Amino acid sequence: MTLTHTDSGVGTPDGLFLLISPFIVASLAIGVIAILRSLVSADSALSARPKDRKGRRIVGGGRVFETRSKQAIASLQRIGIPTVLAAISGFLYFDNLSLYISSTLDVESVGVLAQDNDTGQFVQNFLVVIDLLFSILAGSAYSKLYKQQESIYIALYNEVTLAKSLLEQLTLIGQGRIWYPATLRCVQDYLNEDLRQIDVSPVKRLSSRPMDDPLEAIMFMTSVGVPSVVYDTVKDLRQARGERLASFQRKFPVLGIILLYVLALLELFAFPLLGAGTAGISEVPELTTVSILELQSVLFAALCGCVTLVLRIIQELWQSSGGVFNTDDVLEQMLFGLEEELRFRMQGREDLMGIDKLR
């Protein structure tokens, strides 16, 4: 903190520091609260892990916590760090950029920028139009991407429910048959290589060969001759998989993200242009006061941070996996009980086979 000493020897804080200190304190408070909440939720997740049939905590529940931790760290890197860097850059370079623009313009142009309110508000009208276009495109993108997330959740719930029904039917009608262990392994392959691979392109997943599909293998083993009741469940599960892949398909193009960044840069560029009009009349202030250019630097830094935050959140929703706005942790929690039940069935089958060999 910069201090200036008066005649009485008492230190007086820098006026610019007093201006930006509320923003710094608020940002740190929000960050600390977010970290504390994540730690509390993580501790709750660990303490709420389900128990097995003997009353012991299931070790595999840590996978959900690990996924949530990775999501939080990835989102912090992709959202928080760029937002802070954009705000700091805007604060540090606004005055230099405004002074540079002012030095490249003649006296009449600087006068027009300084009196923009009285000369038709050309730059401000330009800013209003760009801001309107950015708001329309950003709002539309956020709405579409948020609705896509809703459809993804619905598709996942439907597909996991059908997968549980398939496992129950295979156990009821297939336990004791020779193809039962193979169908359980197919269900396991389906969970690990299909349902959990949400970062793989849906088109690539759908274009795979039918012979490599575990659901196709289950239908073949259980429906030789006359189709069994498993056929309808597998049919519904494949339809649910198609709906899940369709919901994961990106509907907002990359060009839309690029246009958002272009409009954001145009919007932010208008502020140093307006600041160039006041750069000539801005004087070096005393330590206890703040110049108009320093005040504009603080406001411009807040604007850069907010615009970057909006863009990064939209891009985070645009990503298919890896962040707190995605479904990685929810999917892991959905599959946790199903995988434990599948592991129990497979272990039970191996125990029965061991008993038969002893006999």
C-alpha positions in Angstrom: 0.0 0.0 0.0 1.3 3.4 -1.0 1.4 6.0 1.7 2.0 9.8 1.7 3.2 11.5 4.8 1.6 14.7 5.9 3.2 17.3 8.1 1.9 15.5 11.2 3.7 12.3 10.2 0.5 10.3 9.7 0.5 8.1 6.7 -2.4 8.5 4.2 -3.3 5.6 1.9 -3.2 6.1 -1.9 -6.6 7.2 -3.3 -6.4 4.6 -6.1 -5.8 1.9 -3.6 -8.9 3.0 -1.6 -10.9 2.9 -4.8 -10.0 -0.6 -5.9 -9.8 -2.2 -2.4 -13.5 -3.0 -2.2 -13.3 -4.9 -5.5 -10.3 -6.9 -4.2 -11.9 -7.7 -0.9 -15.2 -8.8 -2.6 -13.3 -11.0 -5.1 -11.2 -12.6 -2.3 -14.3 -13.2 -0.2 -16.2 -14.8 -3.1 -13.2 -17.1 -3.8 -12.8 -18.1 -0.2 -16.5 -18.9 0.2 -16.4 -21.0 -3.0 -13.4 -23.0 -1.8 -15.0 -23.5 1.6 -18.2 -24.7 0.1 -16.4 -27.1 -2.2 -14.5 -28.5 0.8 -17.7 -29.0 2.8 -19.5 -30.6 -0.2 -16.5 -32.9 -0.7 -16.5 -33.9 3.0 -20.2 -34.6 2.8 -19.7 -36.7 -0.3 -17.1 -38.8 1.4 -19.2 -39.3 4.5 -22.3 -40.1 2.5 -20.7 -42.9 0.5 -23.0 -45.9 0.3 -22.4 -49.1 2.2 -22.1 -52.7 1.0 -24.2 -55.6 2.3 -21.8 -56.0 5.2 -22.1 -52.3 6.3 -18.7 -51.2 5.1 -18.1 -48.0 3.1 -17.6 -48.8 -0.5 -14.2 -47.6 -1.6 -15.3 -47.0 -5.2 -17.4 -44.0 -4.1 -14.2 -41.9 -4.1 -14.5 -41.8 -7.9 -17.3 -39.3 -7.7 -15.3 -37.1 -5.4 -12.3 -37.4 -7.7 -14.5 -36.4 -10.7 -15.9 -33.4 -8.9 -12.4 -32.3 -7.9 -11.2 -32.5 -11.4 -14.2 -30.6 -12.7 -13.7 -27.8 -10.1 -10.0 -27.4 -10.9 -10.7 -27.5 -14.7 -13.4 -24.8 -14.4 -11.2 -22.7 -12.2 -8.5 -22.8 -14.8 -10.8 -22.2 -17.7 -13.0 -19.5 -16.1 -11.5 -18.0 -13.0 -7.9 -17.5 -14.2 -8.8 -15.9 -17.6 -11.3 -13.6 -15.8 -8.7 -12.4 -13.3 -6.1 -11.9 -16.0 -8.5 -9.9 -18.2 -9.4 -7.6 -15.3 -5.7 -7.1 -14.4 -4.7 -6.4 -18.0 -7.6 -4.0 -18.4 -6.5 -2.1 -15.3 -2.8 -2.0 -16.2 -3.1 -1.1 -19.9 -6.2 1.1 -20.2 -4.4 4.4 -19.4 -1.4 3.5 -21.7 -3.8 2.5 -24.5 -5.8 5.7 -24.1 -2.7 7.9 -24.1 -1.4 6.0 -27.2 -4.6 6.5 -29.1 -4.7 10.2 -28.0 -1.1 10.7 -29.3 -2.0 9.3 -32.7 -5.0 11.6 -33.2 -4.9 15.3 -34.1 -6.2 18.0 -31.8 -9.6 18.2 -33.5 -10.2 14.4 -33.2 -9.3 14.4 -29.6 -11.7 17.4 -29.0 -14.5 15.5 -30.8 -13.9 12.5 -28.5 -13.8 14.7 -25.4 -17.1 16.3 -26.4 -18.8 13.2 -27.7 -21.9 13.9 -25.6 -22.4 17.2 -27.5 -21.4 16.1 -31.0 -24.0 13.4 -31.9 -22.6 10.7 -29.6 -21.1 8.8 -32.5 -18.8 6.6 -30.5 -21.5 6.0 -27.8 -24.0 5.0 -30.5 -21.4 2.6 -31.9 -20.9 1.1 -28.4 -24.7 0.7 -28.0 -25.1 -1.1 -31.3 -22.2 -3.5 -30.6 -23.4 -4.1 -27.0 -26.9 -4.9 -28.3 -25.5 -7.4 -30.9 -23.3 -9.0 -28.2 -26.2 -9.2 -25.8 -28.5 -10.9 -28.4 -25.9 -13.4 -29.5 -24.7 -14.2 -26.0 -28.2 -14.5 -24.6 -29.2 -16.8 -27.4 -26.1 -18.9 -27.0 -26.6 -19.3 -23.3 -30.3 -20.2 -23.6 -29.6 -22.8 -26.3 -26.7 -24.3 -24.4 -28.6 -24.4 -21.1 -31.5 -26.2 -22.7 -29.1 -28.7 -24.2 -27.8 -29.4 -20.8 -31.3 -30.1 -19.6 -31.9 -32.5 -22.5 -28.6 -34.3 -21.6 -29.7 -34.8 -18.0 -33.1 -36.2 -19.1 -31.4 -38.6 -21.7 -28.9 -39.8 -19.1 -31.6 -40.6 -16.5 -33.6 -42.5 -19.1 -30.7 -44.5 -20.4 -29.3 -45.4 -16.9 -32.8 -46.5 -15.8 -33.1 -48.8 -18.8 -29.6 -50.2 -18.2 -30.6 -51.1 -14.7 -33.7 -52.8 -16.1 -31.6 -54.8 -18.5 -29.3 -56.0 -15.8 -32.3 -57.1 -13.7 -33.8 -59.0 -16.6 -30.6 -60.7 -17.5 -30.2 -61.8 -13.9 -33.8 -63.1 -13.6 -34.0 -65.1 -16.9 -30.3 -65.8 -17.5 -28.8 -66.8 -14.1 -27.6 -70.3 -14.4 -27.4 -70.3 -18.2 -24.2 -70.7 -20.1 -24.4 -67.2 -21.7 -25.0 -65.3 -18.5 -21.4 -64.4 -17.7 -20.8 -63.2 -21.3 -23.9 -60.9 -21.1 -22.6 -59.4 -17.8 -19.3 -58.6 -19.4 -21.1 -57.0 -22.3 -23.0 -54.8 -19.9 -19.8 -53.8 -18.3 -18.2 -53.0 -21.7 -21.3 -50.9 -22.5 -20.9 -48.9 -19.3 -17.2 -48.3 -19.6 -16.7 -48.0 -23.3 -20.0 -46.3 -24.3 -22.1 -44.6 -21.7 -19.1 -43.2 -19.7 -17.3 -41.9 -22.8 -19.2 -38.7 -23.0 -16.2 -36.8 -24.5 -16.2 -38.9 -27.6 -17.9 -37.4 -30.7 -21.5 -38.7 -30.9 -21.2 -39.1 -34.6 -18.1 -41.2 -34.3 -19.8 -43.3 -31.6 -22.9 -43.9 -33.7 -20.9 -44.8 -36.8 -19.2 -47.7 -35.1 -19.8 -51.2 -36.5 -22.8 -53.2 -35.1 -20.5 -56.1 -34.4 -18.6 -54.0 -31.9 -21.7 -53.0 -30.1 -22.1 -54.8 -26.7 -25.9 -54.4 -26.8 -26.0 -56.1 -30.2 -24.1 -59.0 -28.6 -26.5 -59.2 -25.7 -29.5 -59.3 -28.1 -27.8 -62.0 -30.2 -27.0 -64.2 -27.2 -30.5 -63.9 -25.6 -32.7 -63.9 -28.7 -31.5 -66.8 -30.8 -34.6 -68.2 -32.5 -37.6 -66.6 -30.8 -36.8 -63.1 -29.3 -37.0 -63.0 -25.5 -38.2 -60.3 -23.2 -34.7 -58.9 -23.2 -35.1 -57.9 -26.8 -37.6 -55.1 -26.0 -35.4 -53.8 -23.3 -32.3 -53.8 -25.5 -34.3 -52.1 -28.2 -35.5 -49.4 -25.8 -31.9 -49.0 -24.5 -30.5 -48.5 -27.9 -33.2 -45.9 -28.7 -32.3 -44.1 -25.4 -28.6 -44.2 -26.4 -29.5 -42.5 -29.7 -31.4 -39.8 -27.8 -28.3 -39.3 -25.5 -26.0 -39.0 -28.4 -28.3 -36.6 -30.1 -28.5 -34.4 -26.9 -24.6 -34.4 -26.7 -24.3 -33.3 -30.3 -23.0 -29.7 -30.5 -25.7 -27.5 -31.9 -24.0 -24.1 -31.4 -21.2 -23.9 -34.0 -17.6 -22.8 -33.4 -18.2 -19.8 -35.5 -20.7 -18.5 -33.0 -18.1 -18.6 -30.2 -15.6 -16.8 -32.5 -18.2 -14.1 -33.3 -18.9 -13.6 -29.5 -15.2 -12.9 -28.9 -15.1 -10.5 -31.9 -18.1 -8.5 -30.7 -16.6 -8.5 -27.2 -13.3 -7.1 -28.4 -15.1 -4.4 -30.5 -17.2 -3.4 -27.4 -14.1 -3.2 -25.2 -12.2 -1.2 -27.8 -14.7 1.6 -27.7 -13.8 2.4 -24.1 -10.1 3.2 -24.7 -11.3 5.3 -27.7 -13.5 7.3 -25.4 -10.8 7.4 -22.8 -8.5 9.0 -25.4 -10.7 12.1 -25.3 -10.1 12.6 -21.5 -6.4 11.5 -21.6 -5.3 15.0 -22.6 -7.1 16.7 -19.8 -6.2 14.1 -17.2 -3.5 15.4 -14.8 -1.2 13.4 -12.5 -3.1 13.3 -9.2 -1.9 13.6 -5.7 -1.6 10.4 -3.8 -4.9 11.0 -1.9 -6.9 11.7 -5.0 -7.8 9.8 -8.2 -7.6 11.1 -11.7 -10.4 10.6 -14.3 -8.1 8.2 -16.2 -7.4 6.1 -13.1 -11.1 5.9 -12.4 -11.8 4.8 -15.9 -9.1 2.2 -15.6 -10.9 0.6 -12.6 -14.2 0.6 -14.4 -12.6 -0.8 -17.5 -11.0 -3.6 -15.5 -14.3 -4.6 -14.0 -15.9 -4.6 -17.5 -13.1 -6.7 -18.9 -13.5 -9.2 -16.1 -17.3 -9.4 -16.5 -17.2 -9.8 -20.3 -14.6 -12.5 -20.0 -16.6 -14.3 -17.3 -19.7 -14.4 -19.5 -17.7 -15.6 -22.5 -15.9 -18.3 -20.5 -19.2 -19.6 -18.9 -20.8 -19.8 -22.4 -17.7 -21.7 -23.7 -17.8 -24.0 -20.6 -21.4 -24.8 -21.4 -20.4 -25.5 -25.0 -17.9 -28.1 -23.8 -19.2 -31.6 -23.6 -17.4 -32.7 -20.4 -14.7 -31.7 -17.9 -16.3 -28.7 -16.1 -18.7 -27.9 -13.2 -21.4 -27.1 -15.8 -21.2 -30.6 -17.3 -22.6 -33.9 -16.3 -19.4 -35.9 -15.4 -20.0 -36.1 -11.7 -23.7 -36.8 -12.1 -23.1 -39.6 -14.5 -20.5 -41.1 -12.2 -23.0 -41.0 -9.3 -25.6 -42.6 -11.5 -23.4 -45.4 -12.6 -22.0 -46.1 -9.2 -24.8 -48.2 -7.9 -25.3 -50.0 -11.2 -21.6 -50.9 -11.4 -21.6 -52.2 -7.8 -24.6 -54.3 -8.6 -22.9 -55.6 -11.7 -19.8 -56.4 -9.8 -21.8 -58.3 -7.2 -23.5 -60.3 -9.9 -20.3 -61.2 -11.6 -18.7 -62.1 -8.3 -21.7 -64.2 -7.4 -21.5 -66.1 -10.7 -17.8 -66.8 -10.2 -18.5 -68.1 -6.7 -21.2 -70.5 -8.1 -18.9 -71.7 -10.8 -16.2 -72.4 -8.1 -18.8 -74.4 -6.1 -19.8 -76.5 -9.1 -16.1 -77.3 -9.8 -15.7 -78.5 -6.3 -18.7 -80.8 -6.6 
